[in-house]
Amino acid sequence: MPFYHKLGEIPPKRHTQFRKKDGSLYYEQLFGTIGFDGMSTNSYHEHRPTMVKKIGKQYSVKPKIAKANNIKSYRFRGFQVSPENDYLESRKIVLTNSDCNIILSAPKESTKDYFYKNTDADEVIFIHKGTGKLRTMLGNLDFKYGDYLVIPRGIIYKLDFDDDNNRLFIVESYSPVYTPKRYRNWFGQLLEHSPFCERDLRRPQELETYNELGDFLIKVKKQGEIIEMTYASHPFDVVGYDGYNFPYAFSIHDFEPITGRIHQPPPVHQTFETNAFVICSFVPRLYDYHPNSIPAPYNHSNIDSDEVLYYVDGDFMSRNDIEAGHISLHPAGIPHGPHPGATERSIGETVTEELAVMVDTFKPLQVTEEAMKIADEDYYKSWLE
């Protein structure tokens, strides 16, 4: 995230002696991305963060592809994904390409017996149902319905849920996740026309520090496999850090919609970007106010990108027979648009209460076997009159 954050105790100068009360040194770690050129954080640890005692089980979590070359529009009924106790086992990749994975998850239990680290990808976790606390090596964040949790790759974390009714929409990105560059000045500050600002981004404020030795299991994701590693010190032993690379939260309810006299294109809803896809937030907003406006979106061809829309809540005016938790996939190469009757229904309407998350990828998405378990095979016919 391109702004500075400091938490806990740090020395006045980087890469200098920082001693404990007993005179021994804290252990400094540079936690950075893109070599030494990307955003980074300097953290200070009670123990060496390098003490591996054992490397155990290693197993694949790569998705099984059902349709590698897809040009068919689909609807997936996301709430048909069955809840599972374990957080990692509950994560079901439904759409994938070489840049990202789109995941549905319904975990019932908190991560108690292990820590998790994704070294492959940044994670954007959208909380559709559930409340709780994201606990990380760089501090904690409370979460609730409508929150995006942005977790940079390599962050060690746990998810603590308040109960067993949880629904998550997760995007794994193999390139870093940023705020949209057109909303930032050349210093990185979000500009006045941005639909959100730094005040809306919640940074960790609670730092858990454990000075413990023992056996600590971290499940590490690397190249599509989970590798179980046992460390000799507690991963949450950071006494302080500063920098630009840390987890943060943003509520979709704090996204301020951009509206106009005529229908605005999807980029006005953009919330996050990578070099391979964008994430957009569709939120309650006023409709277009030209006297002859048509609030429903016009038909358009996805020539260069696949469009994924995850429906969260409200009335989705451009679609027929859509419910919360559904996912629509409109692949590149063919046009799509409002369902029959939607255009006419929208005329004269002044407001929409829809809430949805959109992912537009620049490379085609492959449909997995998990997705086909919840697929509406006839959705592509839903524009026939």
Secondary structure, DSSP 4 states (H G I P E B T S, - for coil): --S-EEEE---SSTTS--B-TTSPBPEEEEEESTTTTS-EEEEEESS-TT-EEEEEEEEE-PPPEEESS----EEEEGGGSPPBSSHHHH-EEEEE-SSEEEEEE-B-S---S-EEEESS-EEEEEEEE--EEEEETTEEEEE-TTEEEEE-TT-EEEEEESSS--EEEEEEESS--B--GGGB-TTSPBPTTSSS-GGGSBPP-B------EEEEEEEEEETTEEEEEEEEE-S--EEEEEES---EEEEGGG------SSPPPGGGGEEEE-SSEEEEEE--EEPP-STT---SPPPEE-SS-EEEEEEEES--TT-SS--TTEEEEE-TTSEE-PPTTHHHHHTT--EE--EEEEEEESSPPEEEHHHHTTEETTGGGTT--
